[in-house]
């Protein structure tokens, strides 16, 4: 996944590799698709010093996975668009290596850390208007997806050292043993696992 941000007349990019393993359920409770996701959020450092992060969950706090890749690829390829069996679609998806653009309505959750080492500075952002820098609007120009066989990277897992203090916590400091579903504060729904599955390294 590559995130391209337009800032003050130039494009700044950040990328991440997400590994998705899928299998058929064993019948308990059903035979539906199962998946495991490993990887990190994509991070882009802005000229202002802030960092934009495209997280590993969507706006509903669900983990991104195979459906994210299908959402990007299916509109352009009939072998994916005209097939409804998820296992067949995923098998066919492996044969694609084209770079495709993720539709804006399919973007994962996007936040900005005003101060990268202060989780309290996290804010949700509109990808079309992240901030203003020297009179210019900063925005996400595109997010692209490509199927790859490259290995996982762990660059940002070591970049944000505060993650180690949030094990078992949400970003607002509350325990991750339960989630207050009535809370409107996005920080009470996400933790280090939204940034990286490898934060414990």
C-alpha positions in Angstrom: 0.0 0.0 0.0 1.4 3.4 -1.0 0.0 6.7 0.3 0.6 9.8 -1.8 0.1 13.1 -0.1 0.1 16.5 -1.9 1.8 19.1 0.3 2.9 22.6 -0.8 3.2 21.7 -4.5 5.0 18.4 -4.1 4.0 14.8 -3.5 5.3 12.9 -0.4 4.8 9.2 -0.2 4.8 6.5 2.5 4.2 2.8 2.1 3.6 -0.4 4.1 3.4 -4.1 3.4 0.4 -6.0 4.8 0.4 -9.8 4.8 -3.0 -11.5 4.6 -3.5 -15.2 5.2 -6.9 -16.7 4.5 -8.5 -20.1 5.0 -11.9 -21.8 5.1 -13.6 -22.1 8.5 -13.7 -25.6 10.1 -17.4 -25.5 10.5 -17.4 -24.0 14.0 -19.4 -21.9 13.9 -19.4 -22.0 10.0 -17.3 -22.5 6.9 -17.0 -18.8 6.1 -13.7 -17.1 5.2 -11.2 -16.7 8.0 -8.2 -14.4 7.7 -5.1 -13.2 9.6 -3.5 -9.9 9.0 0.1 -8.9 9.8 1.8 -5.6 9.0 1.9 -1.9 9.8 0.1 1.3 9.0 1.5 3.4 6.2 3.0 6.6 7.6 3.8 9.9 5.8 5.8 12.6 7.5 4.4 16.1 6.6 6.5 19.3 6.1 4.9 20.6 9.3 6.5 17.8 11.3 3.2 16.0 11.9 2.7 12.4 10.7 -0.3 11.0 8.8 -1.1 7.3 9.3 -3.4 5.1 7.3 -4.3 2.5 9.9 -5.0 -1.2 9.9 -8.7 -0.7 10.6 -11.5 1.0 8.8 -13.9 3.7 10.0 -16.0 1.1 11.8 -12.9 -0.1 13.7 -12.8 -3.5 11.8 -9.5 -4.9 10.7 -8.7 -4.3 7.0 -7.9 -7.4 5.1 -8.6 -9.2 1.9 -11.8 -7.1 1.3 -9.6 -4.0 1.0 -7.6 -5.6 -1.9 -10.7 -6.8 -3.6 -12.3 -3.4 -3.2 -9.4 -1.9 -5.1 -9.0 -4.6 -7.8 -12.5 -5.9 -8.5 -13.9 -2.8 -10.4 -11.2 -3.1 -13.0 -11.0 -6.9 -13.6 -14.0 -9.0 -14.7 -12.5 -12.2 -13.3 -12.9 -10.7 -9.9 -16.0 -8.5 -10.5 -18.2 -11.3 -11.9 -17.3 -13.9 -9.3 -19.2 -14.1 -6.0 -17.5 -17.0 -4.3 -14.9 -15.4 -1.9 -12.5 -18.3 -2.1 -12.4 -18.2 -5.9 -12.0 -14.4 -5.9 -9.1 -14.6 -3.5 -7.4 -17.4 -5.6 -7.7 -15.2 -8.7 -6.5 -12.1 -6.8 -3.1 -13.8 -6.3 -2.6 -13.7 -10.1 -2.8 -9.9 -10.2 0.2 -7.7 -9.7 -1.0 -4.4 -11.3 -0.9 -1.2 -9.3 -4.5 -0.1 -8.7 -6.0 2.9 -6.9 -8.2 2.4 -3.8 -11.5 4.2 -4.1 -11.8 7.0 -1.6 -15.0 5.4 -0.1 -12.8 2.4 0.7 -10.1 4.2 2.6 -9.1 2.8 6.0 -9.2 5.1 9.0 -6.7 8.0 8.6 -5.3 9.9 11.6 -2.7 12.6 12.1 -0.2 12.8 15.0 0.4 16.5 15.4 3.4 15.5 17.6 4.6 12.0 16.6 5.8 11.0 20.0 2.6 12.2 21.8 -0.4 9.8 21.3 -2.6 12.5 22.9 -2.1 14.6 19.8 -3.9 12.1 17.5 -6.8 13.5 15.5 -9.0 12.1 12.8 -8.5 13.8 9.5 -10.4 14.4 6.3 -8.2 12.9 3.5 -9.2 15.8 1.2 -8.0 18.4 3.7 -5.5 17.2 6.3 -4.1 20.6 7.2 -2.9 23.9 5.7 0.8 24.4 5.3 2.2 27.8 4.2 -1.1 28.6 2.6 -1.4 25.3 0.8 -4.0 22.6 1.4 -2.4 19.3 2.3 -4.4 16.3 1.1 -4.2 12.6 0.1 -3.9 12.5 -3.7 -4.2 8.7 -3.9 -3.8 5.4 -2.0 -2.6 2.6 -4.3 -2.5 -1.2 -3.7 -0.3 -3.8 -5.3 -0.2 -7.6 -4.7 3.5 -8.4 -3.9 5.6 -11.2 -2.6 7.9 -8.8 -0.7 8.6 -9.5 3.0 7.0 -7.6 5.8 8.7 -4.4 7.0 8.9 -3.2 10.6 10.0 0.4 10.1 7.3 2.3 12.1 7.1 -0.4 14.8 10.4 1.1 16.1 9.6 4.7 15.3 6.9 5.3 17.9 8.4 4.3 21.2 5.3 5.2 23.2 3.6 2.1 21.8 5.2 -0.1 24.5 3.3 1.9 27.2 0.0 1.2 25.5 0.0 -2.6 25.7 -3.5 -3.6 26.9 -4.8 0.0 26.4 -6.7 2.1 24.0 -5.2 5.3 22.7 -7.2 7.3 25.2 -5.5 5.3 28.0 -8.6 3.1 28.9 -8.2 -0.6 29.2 -8.6 -2.7 26.0 -10.3 -5.5 27.9 -13.6 -3.9 26.9 -14.7 -1.0 24.7 -17.3 1.6 25.4 -19.3 1.4 22.3 -21.2 4.5 23.3 -18.0 6.6 23.2 -17.7 9.0 20.2 -13.9 9.4 20.8 -12.1 7.3 18.2 -9.2 7.0 20.6 -11.3 4.8 22.9 -11.7 2.2 20.1 -8.1 1.8 18.8 -4.8 0.8 20.3 -1.3 -0.2 19.2 -2.7 -3.0 17.1 -4.3 -0.4 14.8 -0.8 0.9 14.0 1.0 -2.4 13.8 0.6 -6.1 14.5 4.4 -6.1 15.3 4.5 -3.4 18.0 5.6 -5.9 20.5 8.9 -6.5 18.6 
